[in-house]
């Protein structure tokens, strides 16, 4: 009954905040977005559903979405992750330009709209602190989280009850099925090696792009003791903080993105 109450409450939350033009629902193919999208449909609120094509998601998830969710509209970025990587270097946990450029600010038409996401409070203390309704300055819109109070167990129980399809990667032991190259994987050698083995082509491309970036910024990195692209990449894999010339510009200009 507790899950039933949470579902009813989520439906009521959506109805109470429904805008005249309808919501924009963000879909990623992950378990949370599968559940929130199903609840949105059951609530009867007006909505559109979009997937931000990050160019980094597992091909297994891409295939899953094409098969089971063909109605989802794709938003493709003006520049891929790889193009941005050569331009500004690997993202870090503190400076996740990948999320900003490929997700949060990827579609200018979303400005001023109400965005529905599958964020849950128990994912992290930062997400819990953000609250159920939050403002996204990158996209200039408000973000609504109907399943904010769901636990991971609630999500899986809902999927089983409603017999919803989900990516097979979960059954293989992957707890997250988002970007296969991500700064949050760095420092976790076991998980990192699993990703590198499973999606080798992505990591080969990562090596090539970091090498191109390093050549552009070689003098700077040599001045701080980083002698090669391989060394820079190894530090990134280890989760070590490495200064970037763009961050020096940021401190002077107030924004990392002024030149872009």
HELIX and SHEET records of a PDB file:
HELIX    1   1 UNK A    2  UNK A   17  1                                  16    
HELIX    2   2 UNK A   31  UNK A   43  1                                  13    
HELIX    3   3 UNK A   59  UNK A   68  1                                  10    
HELIX    4   4 UNK A   81  UNK A   88  1                                   8    
HELIX    5   5 UNK A   97  UNK A   99  1                                   3    
HELIX    6   6 UNK A  100  UNK A  104  3                                   5    
HELIX    7   7 UNK A  108  UNK A  110  5                                   3    
HELIX    8   8 UNK A  121  UNK A  123  5                                   3    
HELIX    9   9 UNK A  125  UNK A  130  1                                   6    
HELIX   10  10 UNK A  152  UNK A  162  1                                  11    
HELIX   11  11 UNK A  168  UNK A  172  5                                   5    
HELIX   12  12 UNK A  189  UNK A  198  1                                  10    
HELIX   13  13 UNK A  200  UNK A  216  1                                  17    
HELIX   14  14 UNK A  218  UNK A  223  1                                   6    
HELIX   15  15 UNK A  229  UNK A  237  1                                   9    
HELIX   16  16 UNK A  245  UNK A  253  1                                   9    
SHEET    1   A 6 UNK A  73  UNK A  76  0                                        
SHEET    2   A 6 UNK A  47  UNK A  53  1                                        
SHEET    3   A 6 UNK A  23  UNK A  26  1                                        
SHEET    4   A 6 UNK A 114  UNK A 116  1                                        
SHEET    5   A 6 UNK A 141  UNK A 144  1                                        
SHEET    6   A 6 UNK A 133  UNK A 136 -1                                        
END                                                                             
